[in-house]
Amino acid sequence: MFRHPSFLAAPLVIALLCACSTRADNRADPFAADKPLGPVKPAKFEPARGVYLGTALDSSGVSGDPVAYLGQKMRDFNALAGKNQALQMQFLQFPNPAGEFGTWDKDPNGWVSAAQFARACESIGATPIFTLEPFAPRLFLDWKSGSKAFEATKNFAQKVGAFRKPVFIRFAHEMNGSWYPWGEWVDQNRNMRRDPGEETGFTPENYRQTFRSVAQMFKRYAPNAAMVWCPNSGLLGGEKRDVFRPFYPGDDVVDWVGLDVYERGWNLPQPGARLWGGQFGRNLTHDMTDDPATSANESVNFYLVYSQWKKKPLMICETSATLSYRSDLAPAARASLNRDWKIGYWNENEYGWLKGVYGTTSFPRKLAHPIDRKFPMVKAIVWFQIGKREYLPAQKEPNEYVWFENEWADYR
């Protein structure tokens, strides 16, 4: 049957109109690319219900058999917490600052190896998270067969694959901060500003390229590994801008999104101060670009964009609280404030960090900001149970900072 040309053109016109409409929608909504059009399968190892609990323990000072030593340390923490931790985190320099890569069986610094840590996790039924820290990041830009980074990553990924059990790989975390060589800059002057000469030379484009290369290697050789992309909750210093998107490597290479969230008393709390119960949750939706003088949120809502819209489960990869570095306070006042900042409870709207992080609607005391009701896409929480020396800033006045130099910060 003969069909008039206009009928043939009709589907084409509709298609063109749809395409134009889509382009118009994308222009109207800058976040259109972050919103999947169809159903999304659960991510690798995403729990059907509930939340994985985990911890990062200090693996230095190991004596005797490392596997037995770490296994006992993990069991001791389970007893202290009153719950068996599903996840255990290890930090691995990959490579170390001298550019030396370790292997699955041998750490370049002589520390506990990934294999030993994995066996310790096996002994208590936990899943390992390996935080790979590329302290010589430019080695990854020479990414070809035979190159140092390529072969080291391939070897490590193959060993992870041979392990066969689930593993999380958190590569090059906190890239949006100002303290690691795989970030854009390092705050050498400690003035909370990005000054000329503080650039690392490792750009966001370099970061994305490197993450994708590493993730694709694990995808090929270790199907039992889930990749975690984990920025810091906000950018300390530097210009006001989107602190996440420049570093996001792409949905296809990110299984879980992560966020590191700490409470260190940024506004220099004094004895008797109380912590707002919603402070933890605010870090999931606000960053340092927000203007506290307005009711609007000028920052990027990380939870909304990267978890709700992208349908990625969220892992709180590191969280803890401390005021133990407060050498400006008398020891008794410091100890009291530090304790309250972690576990205090004053009323339903004011309570310590632990309750803000873990407190749910089933908590015995009423909480105004239960984590399960407000943030159901949080699927894993890792407590940072380590004490260390750090250079910590605190805000005394709007543009005046106090630095606590090489002070003891006890997050335990």
Secondary structure as UniProt FT lines:
FT   HELIX           5..28
FT   TURN            30..31
FT   HELIX           32..34
FT   TURN            44..45
FT   STRAND          52..57
FT   HELIX           66..81
FT   STRAND          87..93
FT   TURN            97..98
FT   TURN            108..109
FT   HELIX           114..124
FT   STRAND          127..133
FT   HELIX           137..141
FT   TURN            145..146
FT   HELIX           148..163
FT   STRAND          167..171
FT   TURN            175..176
FT   TURN            181..182
FT   TURN            188..189
FT   TURN            196..197
FT   HELIX           204..221
FT   TURN            223..224
FT   STRAND          225..229
FT   HELIX           245..247
FT   HELIX           251..253
FT   STRAND          256..263
FT   TURN            266..267
FT   TURN            271..272
FT   TURN            277..278
FT   HELIX           279..285
FT   TURN            288..289
FT   TURN            292..293
FT   HELIX           303..309
FT   TURN            310..311
FT   STRAND          314..321
FT   TURN            324..325
FT   TURN            327..328
FT   HELIX           331..343
FT   STRAND          345..347
FT   TURN            348..349
FT   STRAND          350..351
FT   HELIX           353..358
FT   TURN            361..362
FT   HELIX           371..374
FT   TURN            376..377
FT   STRAND          378..385
FT   STRAND          387..397
FT   TURN            398..399
FT   STRAND          400..410
//
